[in-house]
Amino acid sequence: MPSEIWPYITPGIPDEMFEHLPGIPMSQREVRLLLIAQLRLQPDSILWDIGAGTGTIPVEVGLLCPGGKIIAVERDEEVANLIRRNCDRFEVKNVEVIEGSAPECLQELKLTPHRVCIEGGRPIQEILQAVWDYLPPTGRVVATAANLESLYAISQSFSQLRARNIEVVQSAVNRLEMRGFSQTFAALDPIFILSGEKLD
């Protein structure tokens, strides 16, 4: 459902349209598109977004799935309020922001997820194990890794959990930028996007 500020039915909101805070992670547009594609959402999907940061995924998914529900988990009060402001900015009404640290706070969430997005969290293996217990059969987890340690931890967890239909995508994106009087391509930091499904 389009909003006044983003009157389109396609995802890919430019990064600069979001309010952000220095030092707070933000999934950049091209990475966001890959991540949303891996979620394989349905119109009424319930999504848990753990480590929601700036709130770009909740906003995009909220617009794409107006009949769904997004629960954004963020441990920092200031960052949680940032997510709320970005949802208000884009007129997204189906996002609930929960302040708490995963995996401990997950037992407080009232809705069982169809999809889980994990965009950070140091105890990544503990978070994956916890969300796996809440997922129904055919549920799907998508997690991002910005370094080798996280990539290994997520891969190992998927193996231990016997996830099926595992996919791994690495983003390699360059954007045209002005540098002085010339235009040049600048690379974004590569991100690994891992996804897996829980089967019967």
C-alpha angles and dihedrals in degrees: 000000000000122000128214092256093045107030096177134099093218124086122235106097109185113255094237092062091069123081108239141180127224112266095011113123119245125188103234119232100257093045089046091056092052092047094050090048090055092051091066093206128199124209093260100035120147108219129191111202108194115197091015095179111179092003099244094137095048090049095048094044092044090057093044095047108035089166092053133078128234123198111197114200117201127160099206118077094212092051092045088055089050089057090051091051092050090049090051091047091058095036093243110164103173100070123100117194117212120194110214147093121269135260093021096054096048093088088065093061110105101200123068110231128237090191133023126198117195114193101171144328127148096235089058094153093051090048092050092049091049097048091046089063091055097046118099120223109289088027115142135215125200119188133178128219125193096179141036094255093057092044091054094044093051093045091050091048093051089052093049091047091048092234115186133216091024116188130184123195127179118204118225106178131167123189127201110244137174114246108183106305097342138072118234138168117252121196122230117222108272116249128195116222114198125187135181140168134227112228132187 
